[in-house]
Amino acid sequence: MSAAERDLILGTGAAPVERAPGLRLVGMLLDIVNRIVMVFSAIAVVVAGAVLTHEAVVRYVFHHPADWQDELAVFLLVGATFMSAAWVQQRRGHVAIDAVAELLPEGVERIRRFIADVASLAFCAFFAWKAWALFQEAWEDGMVTSSSWAPPLWIPYSVMAAGMTLLSLQLLLQVLDRLLSSREGA
């Protein structure tokens, strides 16, 4: 594994872009939040793996099935997925198809990426809004899962909503940064 790959995975590398002067403080704060969340997300994935391993051992070796492991692992993996999305977006690490990007002139590619960021921001902001509505409904109605363990549904809805909010903030920062950078360059 190269040093650049290790830095990308661990989040120890430099920020991927130079921020517009008006957004440097916001970018630094969001970077700190993203790094902290990324560490907890990584821990959640490891804990989910341990919980599922425990479930397999208890079920097949000791013939004692339990019902809480699967739901706990799903909650942890949902949380890790949604909460780490902003960190991944900050590094532009989400899956992308670059076939078109390689064919376009640099100026057109910048416009395409900006339009994609704006569309992604609109989608993620809508998703975050709906996730907060789900969280509120689950909280007020005391909704729980249908298993015998019956953990409250506000838990996964809250991490979904928080993660999509962080992702929306990251996308908004990137869109504003692009707008401010193009103004300063003009």
N, C-alpha and C positions, 0 to 999 in steps of 0.2 A: 504494500500500500504506500503510495507516494505521500509526501508531506502535505501537498495540496488537498488530496483526498481525505487525509486524516483531519486537517483543519476544517474541511467542509462538514465532515461527520460530527466532529466535536464542537463545532461552532467557535473555534479559536482563531480563525482567520480574520482578516480585515473585512470591514463592511464592503459589500460588492459594488457600491456606487458612492461617489462623492455627493453629499447632500447640498441642496441649495441653502444659502446662509440662513434664511428664515426658518428652515426646518431642521437644522442640525440638532438642537436640543430635543425636539420631539423624536427625531430619529434615534438619538442616543438612548432616550428613555424607553422607547419601544424595543430597541435592541436588547436592553437589559431585561425587560419583561420577557421577551422572546427566549433569551438564553435560560432564564430561570424556569420558564414553562417547559422548555425543551428537556431540561434535566429531569424534571418531574415526569414528563411524558416517557422518557427512556426508562425511568424507574418503574413506571406503571406497566410497560411492556414486559419487563423482567419479572415483575410480580405476577402478571397474568400468566406467563410461562410457568412460573413456580406453582401457581394455583392449579393450572391444568395438569401439570405433572403429578401433583399431589392427588388430584382426582383420579387420574389413571391408576396410580399405585394403589390407592385405597379401594377402588372399584374392582380391579382385576387381581390384586394380590390378596387383599383381605375380604373380598366379596361383600363390601359395605358401601353401597352407592349413597351419594349425597346429592342434594339438589341446589346447593348454593354456589358451587364452583363455577359452573357454566355462566350463570348470570354475573357473578363478580368479575370473571374474566372478560365478558362482553362489556361491562361497564368500564373496566380499566382500558380496554382497547378502544372503545368509542372515545373516551376521554383523551387518550394519548393521540389518537388520530386527529380529532378536532382541535385540541389545544396546541399541537405542534404545527398546524398548517401555516400559521403566520411566520414562524421561523423558517419553514421551507420556502414560502413565498418571498421572504426577505432575500434569500439566496437564489431566487428564481429556479428552485429545484423541482418544481412540479413537472409532471410529465408533459412534454410538448413535442409537437411534430415540427421539426426544423426543415423539412423538405422545401416548403415554400419560402421560409426565411432565407435560405441559402441562395435562392434564385432572384430575390428582390434586391433592388438597389438599396443602399444604406438608408437613405431618406425615407423611402417607402416602407422599409422594414420598421423604422422608428414609429411611423404613423400606425402601421399594423399593430405593433406591440402596445401602443398607447390606446388604440381602440379596444384591443383585447383586455387591457387593464381596466378600462372604464366599464366594459360589459361584465367583467368578472366582479368588479366592485358593486355594480347594480345587483347582480345575482346574489352575491354573498351578503350584502346589506339586507336584501329581502329575506334571505334564509335566516339571518340572525334575528330579524324582527319576528318572524314566525316562530323561531325556536324560543325566543323570550316569551311569546304568547303561550306556547306549549308549557313552558316552565311555570308560568303564572297559573295556568289552568290546573296543572298537576299539583301545585302547591296548595291552591285554594280548595280543590276537591279531594285532596288526600289520596290521589291516584297511586296505586301500587301495581307491580307486575302480577301476572296470573299464577305464579308458582307458589308453592307452600311457604317458601322463604318470604316472598312478597316485599321486596325492598321498594322504597318510594321512587316513583318515576321522575320526581323533580331532580334527582341526582344526575341521571344521564342527560336530561333536558338542559340542566344548568351548565354542564360542561360543553354541550353542543352549542348553546347560545353564547357562552363566553368565548369559546374557540372561534366561532364564526364572527363574533364582534372583533376579536383581535385580528383575524384575517382581513376583515373589512377595513380596520384602521391601517393595517399594513398596506393594503391596496390603495387606500385614500392617500397615504403618505407618498407612495410611488407616483400616483397621478399628479398630486400637487407638486411634487419634486420635478416631474417632467415639465409641467406648466411653468413653474418658476424658473427652471433652468433655461427653457427656451426663451423666456422673456429677458433674462439677464444676458443671454448670448446675442439677442437681437439688437 
